[in-house]
Amino acid sequence: MIRLPLGLRAKVVILSLFLLCLPWLGYQYVWEMEKYLRHGQERTLEGTTQALATALHERPRLFDSQASFLSQVEKRKDLYAHPLSGPIQLDGKLDDWEPYRSKAMHYGADMQLMRGSQSSLSFNHMIGRYGNYLYAFFEVTDPTPVYRGRNSLRVDRNDYLAIATLDGSNFFHRYVVATQKDGWVNAFELPADPQLSLPALPEVRIQGQWHTTALGYNIELRIPLEMLGGKISFALHDVNNPKNRELVGITGTSRTDSPDNLGTVLVPSPEIEAIIKGMGHNSARIWVVDRHGRVLARSGDIKNSDSIWTKAIGNERPEGAFEHWVQEYLYPLYYRVLTKPPEDFIDGLQDSTELEGSHIQRALSGKPGSTWRLTPDNKAVVLAAASPIWIDDKVMGAVVAEETTHGIRTLRNRALEKLFNVILTIMSMGTLALFFFASNISSRIRNLRDQAESAIDAQGRVKASISPSQSLDEIGDLSRSLAGMVQRLSQYTHYLENMSSRLGHELRTPVAVVRSSLEHLSMLSLGDDRQKYVDRAQEGVSRLSLILANMSEATRLEESLSQSDKVRFDAKAVIKGCVQGYQITYPGVALALTVDEGDYPLRGVPEYLAQLMDKLISNALEFMTPGTPINISLSHSHKKLKLCVTNQGPLLPEDMAERIFDSMVTVRPPGQDNKPHLGLGLYIARLIAGFHGGDIKAENLAGNDGVRISVSMPLESAL
């Protein structure tokens, strides 16, 4: 298992990363809210269509003139008068029709009403409505146009345009537009009987312009809507031979000889548009279609929708410096994720004259419906709802309302902006609070650790106490527990440290009594057998006295060290003097002293330093291999004195390099000699080294042939 070296603060910071779940939860909540808003918008839009449909229910007059009674409409036969943005100037040049040319339809050989092998006439045609007039143009391709003859009363022995219609009273009318030359033209009304072409009476209400072109001729017309009912047909008669003036072909929208052959014409109803606009509802685009899906009226524009969803949030401005800063710096980050509703998008139904869709089919079947669709550029989502228009028990059309989801998306974005602001604030404050909380806990734990480490030194002695914390939490309890434990350990250690002194004091008197008794007993005549027991008892008492002396020496030294005054002295002179004394005392041992050049001023007690040398030399003499030298070196480095005593002999056992300086610890093999050894020599040496501010350590030689004990003390100049 991999264990990462993470501190408490790092772990808290990592755990605080779970706060990142908050934005995801918030986003899910807002997403659910958006779905409910969409559902609400759908219901609202359906209610709008139902309200408008209610205003159109049972008003047959609005639909009588339309082609709602047909089972289906035929393109190019059943005509649709497109709404025009302005009046058409009747000049025969068709420039005013350019914005609408895409809606023009072509009539060629497939629309010939009388097939003639000699006729190649075809034309492009479109009708439109502006004001109270129906406008139409015919862009005719005819290689041999034949005009009406001068002084001729006949209007049908030349190229001409035939118009047939039913007026609002369902009376059948036939008209002819023929001309002798280019220019302004009026129509002639013919008898309703298609077998008659005379008399031809002028009809000045139908006006237009005839203009010859390179391909044939153009005709522009203007017909008052009051002359039209629900049916109309146009047919161009083609005459190629100006001499015999025989009719060679007819091409048109439908036949003009009978009311039954006429096509329908749908003129957007100004009355329905007035009703739609009268509702005062401009938050959506409203369509009214007939039962064939053809547009009867339209109002509104979804690109400039003034929806109730956007009214509530459209004019919000930052009020303070913080809000301004948020909008300036945070919102650009937000909108790397969020999507703004597009200001412009492609509206595929902008100029549609016929609508279709599942919602319209559902409405025409008598039930309200709604649907969602994407714009052709996939930038916007449009909601469309439709409701049926009833006349008696028959659906005569439908009201269709469309609205974009820009308002809801803007509202969703605004909700997410607020949500992100709140979450960022909570996360920042929460993370900061957790960080400071973790830092406080970490600092208290580190302080407790430092106190625990400084309370006990490397030798296990209690050097200081732990200050108990006054905090009532778990760390405070731990601090108080550790303080109590260190205090109890200090008392126990003090008891152990003074035990030898107390034992020495308590045993000294009984030993003296035993010693004096044995001395008195030895002066009596006991005989050889009894005298040997007395001798053994005296030998044991002597050893016990030596033990008490050693114990007393350590105790006295500890007491005297605490009361001694330090003085400045030359350590080199003291050590040289000690070595010279040893060389005299132990003439059979090779004691070699090496001293580096320089001064060795030391602050302390020279006698203690000499006692330290005694303990080191005594230890070396005990463990040296007979016949090998004891090397003593004195040097200085980094303002410290370094004294080394090296002897060849047995190595230090493993893990005993530090413990041999403890009290009552010895590495001598049992039965080495008859002297008692309590392991206090090196313990005293460490006390003296510590008194002079230094330390002492033991180590095996690199060649594993002996031991070196090194003492390091700071020189006077470095104090």
C-alpha positions in Angstrom: 0.0 0.0 0.0 1.4 3.4 -1.0 1.4 5.9 1.8 1.8 9.5 0.6 3.7 11.9 2.8 0.8 14.3 3.2 0.4 16.6 6.2 -2.8 17.4 8.0 -3.2 20.7 6.0 -2.7 19.0 2.7 -5.3 16.3 3.6 -7.8 18.9 4.6 -7.2 20.8 1.4 -7.7 17.6 -0.6 -10.9 16.8 1.4 -12.1 20.3 0.7 -11.9 19.5 -3.0 -15.2 17.6 -2.5 -16.7 21.1 -2.3 -16.3 21.0 -6.1 -19.3 18.7 -6.2 -21.4 21.7 -5.2 -21.2 23.3 -8.7 -22.3 20.1 -10.3 -25.2 19.7 -8.0 -26.1 23.3 -8.6 -25.9 22.9 -12.3 -28.2 19.8 -12.2 -30.7 21.8 -10.1 -30.7 24.7 -12.6 -31.0 22.2 -15.5 -34.1 20.7 -13.8 -35.4 24.2 -13.3 -34.9 24.9 -17.0 -36.9 21.9 -17.9 -39.8 23.1 -15.8 -39.5 26.6 -17.3 -39.5 25.1 -20.8 -42.6 23.1 -19.8 -44.2 26.3 -18.5 -43.3 28.2 -21.6 -44.8 25.4 -23.7 -48.1 25.6 -21.7 -48.1 29.4 -21.9 -47.6 29.4 -25.7 -50.4 26.8 -26.1 -52.6 29.0 -24.0 -51.8 32.0 -26.3 -52.7 30.0 -29.4 -55.9 28.8 -27.7 -56.8 32.4 -26.8 -56.3 33.7 -30.3 -58.1 30.7 -31.8 -61.0 31.5 -29.5 -61.2 35.0 -31.1 -61.4 33.4 -34.5 -63.9 30.6 -33.7 -67.3 30.7 -35.5 -66.3 33.5 -37.8 -66.9 31.9 -41.2 -66.7 35.2 -43.1 -62.9 35.2 -42.5 -62.6 31.8 -44.2 -65.4 31.8 -46.8 -63.3 33.4 -49.4 -60.5 31.0 -48.9 -60.0 27.5 -50.3 -60.6 25.7 -47.1 -63.3 23.6 -48.6 -60.8 21.9 -50.9 -59.4 18.6 -49.9 -56.0 19.7 -51.2 -54.4 22.5 -53.1 -52.3 22.3 -56.3 -49.2 24.3 -56.5 -49.1 26.8 -59.5 -52.9 26.4 -59.9 -53.9 27.5 -56.4 -52.2 30.7 -56.0 -50.9 32.6 -52.9 -50.7 36.3 -52.8 -47.5 37.1 -51.0 -47.5 40.2 -48.7 -45.6 43.0 -50.4 -43.7 45.5 -48.3 -44.7 48.4 -50.6 -46.7 49.2 -53.8 -45.4 48.0 -57.1 -44.6 50.6 -59.8 -46.3 49.4 -62.9 -43.5 50.0 -65.5 -43.1 46.5 -66.9 -39.5 46.3 -65.8 -40.0 44.0 -62.8 -37.4 45.8 -60.7 -39.8 46.1 -57.7 -40.2 42.3 -57.7 -36.6 41.5 -57.2 -36.9 40.9 -53.4 -39.7 38.4 -54.1 -38.3 36.7 -57.2 -37.5 33.5 -55.3 -41.2 33.0 -54.8 -42.1 33.2 -58.5 -43.2 30.1 -60.2 -42.5 28.9 -63.8 -45.1 27.8 -66.2 -43.9 25.9 -69.2 -44.9 23.1 -71.4 -46.2 21.1 -68.5 -48.8 23.9 -67.8 -50.0 24.2 -71.4 -53.8 24.3 -71.4 -54.0 23.9 -75.1 -51.1 22.0 -76.6 -49.8 23.3 -79.8 -46.6 22.2 -81.5 -45.9 25.7 -82.7 -46.1 27.3 -79.3 -43.0 27.7 -77.2 -44.4 30.2 -74.8 -43.5 30.0 -71.1 -43.5 32.5 -68.4 -42.6 33.2 -64.7 -45.4 34.4 -62.6 -46.1 35.7 -59.1 -48.9 37.5 -57.3 -48.7 39.7 -54.2 -50.9 41.9 -52.1 -50.3 45.3 -50.9 -53.1 47.5 -49.5 -56.3 46.7 -51.3 -54.7 45.6 -54.5 -53.6 42.3 -55.9 -50.4 42.7 -58.0 -49.1 40.2 -60.5 -46.3 40.0 -63.0 -45.8 37.8 -66.0 -42.3 37.4 -67.4 -43.1 35.9 -70.8 -40.7 34.1 -73.0 -42.2 34.3 -76.5 -39.9 34.5 -79.6 -42.7 35.9 -81.8 -45.0 38.2 -79.9 -48.0 39.4 -81.9 -49.8 42.5 -80.7 -53.4 43.5 -81.3 -54.1 45.0 -84.7 -54.7 48.7 -85.1 -58.4 49.6 -85.4 -59.3 46.0 -84.7 -62.3 45.4 -82.4 -61.2 41.9 -81.6 -59.0 41.4 -78.6 -58.4 37.7 -79.0 -56.6 37.6 -82.4 -53.2 38.3 -80.9 -51.1 37.4 -77.8 -53.2 38.3 -74.7 -53.6 37.5 -71.1 -56.9 36.0 -70.1 -58.1 36.4 -66.5 -61.1 34.5 -65.0 -62.4 35.0 -61.5 -65.3 34.6 -59.2 -66.1 37.7 -57.3 -67.3 38.0 -53.7 -70.8 37.2 -54.9 -69.7 34.1 -56.8 -70.3 35.7 -60.2 -68.1 34.5 -63.0 -66.1 37.1 -64.9 -63.7 36.9 -67.8 -61.2 39.6 -68.7 -58.6 40.0 -71.4 -55.4 42.1 -71.3 -54.2 42.8 -74.8 -52.3 45.7 -76.3 -51.4 47.2 -79.6 -48.0 48.4 -78.3 -45.9 48.7 -75.2 -47.2 50.9 -72.5 -50.1 51.3 -70.1 -52.9 48.7 -70.5 -56.4 48.1 -69.1 -58.4 45.0 -69.3 -61.5 44.2 -71.3 -64.3 42.2 -69.8 -65.8 39.5 -72.0 -69.1 37.8 -71.7 -69.2 35.0 -69.2 -70.0 32.5 -72.0 -66.7 31.2 -73.1 -68.0 30.8 -76.7 -68.3 34.5 -77.0 -65.4 37.0 -77.4 -67.6 40.0 -78.0 -68.6 42.5 -76.8 -65.3 43.4 -75.1 -66.0 46.1 -72.6 -63.2 48.1 -71.1 -62.5 47.4 -67.4 -60.3 50.2 -66.2 -60.0 48.9 -62.7 -57.6 46.3 -63.9 -54.5 48.3 -64.8 -51.1 47.4 -65.9 -48.0 47.8 -68.1 -47.0 45.8 -71.2 -43.3 45.9 -71.9 -41.5 44.1 -74.7 -38.2 42.4 -73.8 -35.5 40.6 -75.6 -37.1 37.2 -74.8 -40.7 38.3 -75.2 -42.6 40.7 -73.0 -43.5 41.5 -69.4 -46.9 42.3 -68.0 -47.5 43.9 -64.7 -51.0 44.2 -63.3 -52.9 45.6 -60.4 -56.4 44.3 -59.6 -58.6 45.7 -56.8 -59.2 43.0 -54.1 -62.9 43.9 -54.2 -63.1 42.3 -57.7 -61.8 39.0 -56.5 -63.4 36.2 -54.6 -61.8 32.9 -53.8 -60.9 31.8 -57.3 -58.8 33.1 -60.1 -57.0 31.9 -63.2 -54.5 33.4 -65.6 -53.8 32.1 -69.1 -51.5 33.5 -71.8 -52.7 32.9 -75.3 -50.0 32.6 -77.9 -50.4 33.7 -81.6 -47.3 33.4 -83.7 -48.5 34.4 -87.2 -49.5 38.1 -87.5 -51.3 37.4 -90.8 -53.7 34.6 -90.0 -53.5 35.3 -86.2 -54.4 31.8 -85.3 -54.2 30.7 -81.8 -51.3 28.1 -81.4 -51.2 27.6 -77.7 -52.4 28.5 -74.2 -50.3 28.3 -71.1 -51.6 29.3 -67.7 -52.4 28.6 -64.1 -55.7 26.9 -65.1 -58.4 27.0 -67.6 -60.5 30.2 -67.8 -63.6 28.9 -69.6 -65.5 27.7 -66.5 -65.8 28.6 -62.8 -65.2 24.9 -62.0 -61.8 25.0 -63.7 -60.5 28.0 -61.8 -57.8 27.8 -59.3 -58.1 29.2 -55.8 -56.3 32.3 -54.7 -55.3 32.9 -51.1 -54.9 36.5 -50.1 -53.6 37.0 -46.6 -56.5 38.3 -44.6 -56.1 41.8 -43.3 -59.0 41.2 -41.0 -57.2 38.3 -39.3 -54.0 40.3 -39.1 -56.0 43.1 -37.4 -57.4 40.6 -34.9 -53.9 39.2 -34.2 -52.4 42.7 -33.7 -55.5 43.7 -31.8 -54.6 41.1 -29.2 -51.6 43.3 -28.3 -49.5 40.2 -28.0 -46.1 40.7 -29.5 -44.0 38.3 -27.4 -44.2 35.6 -30.1 -44.7 35.3 -33.8 -48.3 34.4 -34.6 -49.4 32.6 -37.7 -53.0 31.8 -38.8 -53.1 29.1 -41.5 -55.9 27.5 -43.3 -56.6 23.8 -43.3 -54.0 23.4 -46.0 -51.3 25.0 -44.0 -51.3 28.2 -46.1 -50.6 31.3 -44.2 -53.6 33.6 -43.9 -52.0 36.1 -41.6 -48.8 36.7 -39.7 -47.7 39.0 -36.9 -44.6 39.4 -34.8 -40.9 38.5 -35.2 -39.2 35.8 -33.2 -35.8 37.6 -33.6 -37.0 40.6 -31.8 -39.2 38.9 -29.3 -40.0 40.9 -26.2 -40.8 37.8 -24.1 -42.0 37.9 -20.6 -39.0 35.7 -19.8 -36.6 38.4 -20.8 -38.4 41.4 -19.5 -37.6 40.5 -15.9 -33.9 40.2 -16.4 -33.1 42.5 -19.3 -32.3 45.7 -17.6 -30.2 44.5 -14.6 -27.0 46.5 -14.2 -24.2 46.1 -11.6 -24.9 48.3 -8.6 -21.5 48.2 -6.7 -17.8 47.8 -7.3 -18.0 44.1 -6.4 -20.8 43.4 -8.8 -18.9 45.3 -11.5 -15.7 43.3 -10.7 -17.7 40.0 -10.9 -19.1 41.0 -14.3 -15.7 42.2 -15.5 -13.6 39.2 -14.5 -15.8 36.2 -13.4 -18.5 36.3 -16.1 -16.0 35.8 -19.0 -14.9 32.6 -17.1 -18.4 31.5 -16.7 -19.2 31.9 -20.3 -16.4 29.6 -21.3 -18.9 27.0 -20.2 -22.2 28.6 -20.6 -23.7 29.5 -24.0 -25.3 32.9 -24.7 -28.4 33.0 -26.8 -27.4 34.2 -30.2 -28.3 37.7 -31.2 -28.8 36.6 -34.7 -29.8 33.3 -36.3 -31.3 32.0 -39.5 -35.1 32.0 -39.4 -36.1 29.4 -42.0 -39.7 30.4 -41.9 -39.2 34.1 -42.1 -41.2 34.5 -45.4 -43.0 31.2 -45.5 -46.4 31.1 -47.1 -47.1 27.5 -46.1 -46.4 25.9 -42.8 -46.2 22.2 -41.8 -45.2 20.2 -38.8 -46.5 17.8 -36.3 -48.1 20.5 -34.2 -50.0 21.9 -37.1 -51.2 18.5 -38.2 -52.3 17.8 -34.6 -54.1 21.2 -34.5 -55.8 20.6 -37.9 -57.0 17.3 -36.5 -58.7 19.2 -33.7 -56.2 19.0 -30.8 -53.7 21.6 -29.7 -50.1 20.6 -30.1 -46.6 21.9 -29.7 -43.1 21.0 -30.9 -39.5 22.2 -30.5 -37.2 22.7 -33.4 -33.7 24.0 -34.1 -33.1 26.8 -36.6 -31.2 25.8 -39.7 -27.9 27.1 -38.3 -28.5 25.2 -35.0 -28.1 28.4 -33.0 -31.5 28.8 -31.6 -34.3 26.6 -30.3 -37.8 27.6 -31.4 -40.9 26.5 -29.6 -44.0 26.3 -31.7 -47.6 25.6 -30.5 -50.8 25.3 -32.6 -54.5 25.3 -31.7 -57.4 24.6 -34.1 -59.9 27.2 -35.3 -63.4 25.8 -35.2 -66.4 26.8 -37.4 -69.4 24.7 -36.5 -67.8 21.3 -36.1 -65.2 21.7 -38.7 -61.6 22.8 -38.3 -61.0 25.6 -40.8 -57.5 26.4 -39.8 -55.1 26.8 -37.0 -53.4 29.5 -34.9 -49.6 28.9 -34.7 -47.4 30.7 -32.2 -43.6 30.5 -32.2 -41.2 31.7 -29.6 -37.5 31.2 -29.0 -36.1 29.9 -25.8 -33.7 32.9 -25.5 -35.5 34.1 -22.5 -35.3 30.8 -20.6 -31.7 30.4 -21.6 -30.9 33.9 -20.4 -32.7 33.2 -17.2 -30.9 29.9 -16.8 -27.5 31.7 -17.4 -28.4 34.3 -14.9 -29.4 31.7 -12.3 -26.1 29.9 -13.0 -24.2 33.1 -12.6 -25.7 33.7 -9.2 -25.2 30.1 -8.3 -21.5 30.2 -9.3 -21.0 33.4 -7.4 -22.5 31.8 -4.2 -20.6 28.6 -4.7 -17.3 30.3 -5.3 -17.8 32.4 -2.2 -18.7 29.4 -0.1 -15.9 27.3 -1.4 -13.3 30.1 -0.9 -14.5 30.8 2.6 -14.9 27.1 3.5 -11.4 26.3 2.1 -9.8 29.2 3.9 -11.6 28.3 7.2 -10.5 24.7 6.8 -7.0 25.7 6.0 -6.7 27.9 9.1 -8.4 25.3 11.2 -6.0 22.6 10.0 -3.0 25.0 10.4 -4.0 25.6 14.0 -4.3 21.9 14.7 -1.1 21.2 13.0 0.7 23.9 14.9 -0.6 22.7 18.2 0.4 19.1 17.4 3.9 20.2 16.3 4.3 22.3 19.5 3.3 19.2 21.6 5.7 17.1 19.6 8.6 19.6 20.2 7.8 19.7 23.9 7.8 15.9 24.1 11.1 15.6 22.2 12.8 18.1 24.4 11.4 16.7 27.6 13.6 13.6 27.4 17.2 13.5 26.2 18.9 10.9 24.2 19.9 9.0 27.4 16.3 8.8 28.5 16.6 11.5 31.2 13.8 13.9 31.8 15.2 17.4 30.9 12.0 19.5 30.9 8.3 19.3 31.6 5.4 19.7 29.2 3.1 22.7 29.6 -0.4 21.4 29.7 -2.8 23.0 27.3 -5.9 24.7 28.6 -7.9 23.8 25.5 -10.9 21.5 26.2 -10.6 19.5 22.9 -8.8 16.2 22.3 -5.4 17.8 21.7 -5.7 19.6 25.0 -6.5 16.3 26.7 -3.5 14.7 25.0 -1.3 17.6 26.2 -2.4 17.2 29.7 -1.9 13.5 29.6 1.6 13.8 28.3 2.4 16.5 30.9 1.2 14.2 33.7 3.1 11.2 32.2 6.4 13.2 31.9 5.9 14.5 35.4 5.5 10.9 36.8 8.4 9.7 34.7 10.6 12.6 36.1 9.7 11.6 39.6 10.5 8.0 38.9 13.8 8.9 37.2 14.7 11.1 40.1 14.0 8.2 42.5 16.3 5.9 40.5 19.1 8.5 40.2 19.1 9.0 44.0 18.7 5.4 44.8 22.5 4.7 44.8 23.1 7.7 47.1 20.4 6.5 49.5 21.6 2.9 49.3 25.2 4.0 50.0 24.1 6.1 52.9 22.0 3.4 54.4 24.5 0.5 53.9 27.5 2.4 55.1 26.7 2.0 58.8 25.9 -1.8 58.7 29.0 -2.4 56.7 31.1 -0.5 59.2 29.5 -2.6 62.0 30.2 -5.8 60.2 33.8 -4.6 59.4 34.5 -3.8 63.1 33.0 -7.0 64.3 35.2 -9.0 61.9 38.2 -7.1 63.0 37.5 -7.8 66.6 36.8 -11.4 65.7 40.0 -11.8 63.8 42.0 -10.7 66.9 40.7 -13.8 68.7 42.3 -17.2 68.4 39.8 -19.0 66.2 41.9 -21.6 64.7 42.8 -22.1 61.0 39.4 -23.5 60.0 37.4 -20.7 61.5 39.9 -18.0 60.5 39.4 -18.7 56.8 35.7 -17.9 57.1 36.5 -14.7 58.9 39.0 -13.8 56.1 36.3 -14.5 53.4 33.9 -12.4 55.3 36.4 -9.5 55.5 37.1 -9.9 51.8 33.4 -9.6 51.0 33.0 -6.6 53.2 35.9 -4.9 51.4 34.3 -5.5 48.1 31.0 -4.2 49.4 32.9 -1.1 50.7 34.4 -0.6 47.3 31.0 -0.7 45.7 29.7 1.8 48.2 32.7 4.0 47.5 32.1 4.0 43.7 28.4 4.7 44.3 29.3 7.5 46.6 31.8 8.9 44.1 29.2 9.2 41.4 26.7 10.8 43.8 29.2 13.2 45.2 30.4 14.1 41.7 26.8 14.9 40.6 26.3 17.1 43.6 29.6 18.8 43.3 29.1 19.5 39.6 26.0 21.4 40.4 27.8 23.6 42.9 31.2 24.1 41.2 32.3 27.4 39.7 33.9 27.3 36.3 37.3 28.9 35.6 39.4 29.4 32.5 42.3 27.0 32.3 44.6 25.4 29.8 43.3 22.0 28.9 46.5 21.0 27.1 48.6 21.5 30.2 46.1 19.4 32.3 46.1 16.6 29.8 49.9 16.6 29.4 50.3 16.4 33.2 47.8 13.5 33.5 49.6 11.6 30.7 52.9 12.1 32.3 51.5 10.8 35.6 50.0 7.7 33.9 53.4 7.0 32.2 55.0 7.0 35.6 52.2 5.0 37.2 52.0 2.4 34.4 55.5 2.0 33.3 54.7 -1.3 31.5 52.1 0.4 29.2 52.9 2.4 26.1 51.0 5.7 26.5 51.5 8.0 23.5 50.2 11.6 23.5 49.8 13.6 20.3 48.9 17.2 20.6 48.2 19.6 17.7 49.6 23.1 17.7 47.5 25.8 19.3 45.9 26.9 22.5 43.3 25.0 24.3 41.6 27.4 26.7 38.7 25.7 28.4 36.1 27.0 30.9 35.4 24.5 33.7 37.2 22.8 36.5 40.7 21.3 35.8 40.3 18.6 38.5 37.2 17.3 36.8 39.0 17.2 33.5 41.8 15.2 35.2 39.1 12.9 36.6 37.7 12.5 33.1 41.2 11.4 31.9 41.4 9.0 34.8 38.2 7.3 33.8 39.2 7.1 30.1 42.7 5.7 30.8 41.3 3.3 33.4 38.8 2.0 30.8 41.5 1.7 28.1 43.8 -0.2 30.5 41.0 -2.6 31.4 40.1 -3.4 27.8 43.5 -3.1 26.0 45.2 -6.1 24.5 48.3 -6.7 26.5 51.4 -5.3 24.8 49.5 -2.8 22.7 49.8 1.0 23.1 47.2 3.4 24.3 47.1 6.5 22.0 45.9 9.8 23.3 45.4 12.7 20.9 44.4 16.3 21.5 43.3 18.5 18.6 40.9 21.3 17.9 38.6 22.0 15.1 35.7 24.5 14.6 36.5 26.1 17.9 36.1 22.8 19.7 38.6 20.7 21.6 38.7 17.0 20.7 40.3 14.4 23.0 40.6 10.9 21.8 41.7 7.8 23.7 42.3 4.7 21.5 43.2 1.3 22.6 43.3 -2.1 20.8 41.2 -4.8 22.3 37.7 -6.2 22.1 35.1 -4.3 20.1 32.0 -2.7 21.5 28.9 -4.9 21.2 26.4 -3.8 18.6 24.0 -1.1 19.8 26.1 -0.5 22.9 28.0 2.6 21.7 25.5 4.9 23.5 24.4 2.7 26.4 27.9 2.2 27.8 27.8 5.8 29.1 24.7 5.0 31.2 24.8 4.3 34.9 25.1 0.7 35.9 25.9 -0.4 32.4 29.1 -2.4 31.6 30.3 -4.6 28.8 32.9 -6.5 30.8 32.5 -10.2 30.7 31.4 -11.7 34.1 34.3 -13.1 36.2 36.9 -10.9 34.4 38.6 -10.1 37.7 37.7 -10.1 41.4 36.9 -6.4 41.5 33.3 -5.2 41.5 32.3 -3.1 38.4 29.1 -1.0 38.4 29.6 0.6 35.1 30.0 4.1 36.6 33.4 5.1 35.1 32.2 6.2 31.7 29.0 7.5 33.3 31.1 9.9 35.4 33.1 10.7 32.2 29.9 11.7 30.4 28.8 13.8 33.5 32.1 15.7 33.3 31.9 16.2 29.5 28.4 17.5 29.9 29.5 19.9 32.7 32.0 21.4 30.2 29.4 21.8 27.5 30.7 18.9 25.5 29.7 15.4 24.6 31.3 12.0 24.5 31.0 9.0 22.2 32.5 5.6 21.6 33.1 3.8 18.4 35.0 0.8 17.0 38.1 1.5 15.0 38.0 1.3 11.2 40.2 -1.8 11.3 37.9 -3.5 13.9 40.9 -3.9 16.2 40.0 -1.6 19.0 37.9 1.1 20.4 38.1 4.9 20.3 36.4 7.2 22.9 36.2 10.8 21.8 35.4 13.8 23.9 34.4 17.1 22.3 34.3 20.4 24.3 33.9 24.0 23.2 36.9 26.2 23.7 36.8 29.3 25.7 36.9 31.7 22.8 33.8 30.0 21.3 31.7 30.5 24.4 
